[in-house]
Amino acid sequence: MSKIVLCVDDSATMQQVADITFRGTEFTYVGARSYDEGLDKARGQRPTVVLAGHAQRLTLPAGSLYTNDRSILGFAISRAAAGDLAEAASTINTQPAAGALPARVRDIWPLDRAAEAHRAVERRARGRIVLRVGPANA
């Protein structure tokens, strides 16, 4: 039985990265562009791993919980066994080393610009900012 990875992210780029990451592995990639679509797919497919973009927001249906006398008993980040999660992480971690997930480097800055780099990340600068430790010619 294939293990399913559900990626909920409205970014086409992140969907493509997830798709490329899991190609040729024992994992079946399933993408969703919104929380509602992801929830529908999770109900039908029972994924082993769920990846969600940072912009995804959970809306708690408080009204229907109250009117239907329902409760939330707990929350699990993952119901997968530790071995399954370790295997998934191992598979994912082989992709950058194989060149399958090249990083977009926007700029390389000296370490003394770390605060500026943090501000750029907070403004959601495109591409990675690499902080160089040591001399520029090293």
C-alpha positions, 0 to 999 in steps of 0.5 A, a space after each residue: 500500500 502506498 503512503 500518501 503525502 498531502 500537501 496543502 499550500 496555495 503556492 504553485 511553486 510549493 506544490 511543484 516542489 512537493 510533487 518533485 520531491 516524492 516522484 519515484 518514491 514509495 509515497 503518493 503525492 496529493 496536492 490541495 490548494 486550500 484548507 477545505 480542499 485538503 480536508 476533503 482529500 484527507 477524509 477520502 485518502 487518509 494521508 500518512 503525512 500532511 504538509 501545510 503552507 505557512 499561510 494556511 489558517 484553520 477556521 474552527 466551526 464553533 457554531 456547528 460544534 455547539 449546535 451538534 453537541 460535539 467536542 474536540 478531544 485532541 489534536 495530533 500533528 501526526 498519527 504516523 509511526 516514528 519509523 514512518 516519519 523518519 523514513 519520509 524525512 530520509 526520502 525528502 532529505 536525499 532530494 537536495 543532495 541529488 540536485 532535485 531541489 535547487 535553492 534560489 539564492 538571492 544574495 550572500 551577505 556578511 554575518 554583520 547584516 543578519 538583522 537586515 536579513 531577518 527583516 527581509 525574510 519577514 517581508 517575504 523576500 524572494 529567494 534565500 539570503 545566505 549569511 557568510 561567516 568569515 572573509 568574503 574570499 574564503 
